[in-house]
Protein backbone atom coordinates (compact mmCIF):
# COMPACT_ATOMS: atom_id res chain seq x y z
CA UNK A 1 0.00 0.00 0.00
CA UNK A 2 2.86 2.39 0.60
CA UNK A 3 3.72 2.20 -3.10
CA UNK A 4 0.54 4.17 -3.73
CA UNK A 5 1.20 6.66 -0.97
CA UNK A 6 -1.40 5.13 1.33
CA UNK A 7 -0.05 4.64 4.82
CA UNK A 8 -3.03 3.17 6.62
CA UNK A 9 -5.85 0.80 5.87
CA UNK A 10 -9.51 1.68 6.07
CA UNK A 11 -10.19 -1.69 7.69
CA UNK A 12 -9.95 -0.31 11.25
CA UNK A 13 -12.40 2.46 10.47
CA UNK A 14 -14.77 0.05 8.76
CA UNK A 15 -14.60 -2.37 11.72
CA UNK A 16 -15.32 0.45 14.15
CA UNK A 17 -18.31 1.57 12.09
CA UNK A 18 -19.70 -1.96 11.83
CA UNK A 19 -19.42 -2.45 15.60
CA UNK A 20 -22.30 -0.01 15.91
CA UNK A 21 -24.54 -1.86 13.45
CA UNK A 22 -27.12 -4.30 14.73
CA UNK A 23 -29.51 -6.52 12.83
CA UNK A 24 -33.18 -6.24 13.73
CA UNK A 25 -35.36 -9.21 12.91
CA UNK A 26 -38.54 -8.37 11.03
CA UNK A 27 -40.81 -9.60 13.80
CA UNK A 28 -44.60 -9.38 13.78
CA UNK A 29 -44.84 -6.12 15.80
CA UNK A 30 -42.54 -4.35 13.33
CA UNK A 31 -44.37 -5.66 10.27
CA UNK A 32 -47.77 -4.98 11.82
CA UNK A 33 -46.75 -1.37 12.47
CA UNK A 34 -45.55 -1.03 8.87
CA UNK A 35 -49.09 -1.88 7.70
CA UNK A 36 -50.66 0.86 9.84
CA UNK A 37 -51.13 4.42 8.56
CA UNK A 38 -48.32 6.96 8.89
CA UNK A 39 -48.68 10.72 9.33
CA UNK A 40 -47.76 11.20 5.65
CA UNK A 41 -47.77 8.83 2.66
CA UNK A 42 -44.47 6.92 2.46
CA UNK A 43 -43.03 4.06 0.45
CA UNK A 44 -43.07 0.45 1.68
CA UNK A 45 -39.37 0.25 2.61
CA UNK A 46 -39.59 3.59 4.42
CA UNK A 47 -42.54 2.19 6.37
CA UNK A 48 -40.43 -0.80 7.40
CA UNK A 49 -37.52 1.44 8.42
CA UNK A 50 -39.73 3.78 10.45
CA UNK A 51 -41.59 0.84 12.00
CA UNK A 52 -38.25 -0.64 13.05
CA UNK A 53 -37.16 2.69 14.53
CA UNK A 54 -40.51 3.00 16.33
CA UNK A 55 -40.08 -0.52 17.74
CA UNK A 56 -36.58 0.27 19.01
CA UNK A 57 -37.78 3.50 20.56
CA UNK A 58 -40.53 1.53 22.31
CA UNK A 59 -37.79 -0.70 23.75
CA UNK A 60 -36.19 2.37 25.33
CA UNK A 61 -33.47 2.91 22.74
CA UNK A 62 -32.62 6.37 21.49
CA UNK A 63 -33.16 6.57 17.73
CA UNK A 64 -32.10 9.27 15.30
CA UNK A 65 -33.14 9.08 11.65
CA UNK A 66 -30.61 9.82 8.90
CA UNK A 67 -32.09 10.26 5.43
CA UNK A 68 -31.82 12.43 2.34
CA UNK A 69 -35.47 11.73 1.50
CA UNK A 70 -37.64 14.73 2.34
CA UNK A 71 -40.84 12.71 2.57
CA UNK A 72 -39.34 10.21 5.01
CA UNK A 73 -37.71 13.00 7.00
CA UNK A 74 -41.01 14.87 7.34
CA UNK A 75 -42.85 11.71 8.39
CA UNK A 76 -40.17 10.75 10.91
CA UNK A 77 -40.22 14.28 12.35
CA UNK A 78 -44.02 14.08 12.75
CA UNK A 79 -43.54 10.77 14.56
CA UNK A 80 -41.26 12.57 17.03
CA UNK A 81 -37.89 11.31 15.78
CA UNK A 82 -34.80 13.46 15.77
CA UNK A 83 -33.36 13.90 12.27
CA UNK A 84 -29.59 13.63 11.84
CA UNK A 85 -28.28 16.47 9.63
CA UNK A 86 -26.52 14.96 6.61
CA UNK A 87 -25.47 18.17 4.89
Secondary structure, DSSP 4 states (H G I P E B T S, - for coil): -GGGT--S-SHHHHHHHHHT-------HHHHHHHHS--SS---HHHHHHHHHHHHHHHTT---EE--S-HHHHHHHHHTT-EE----
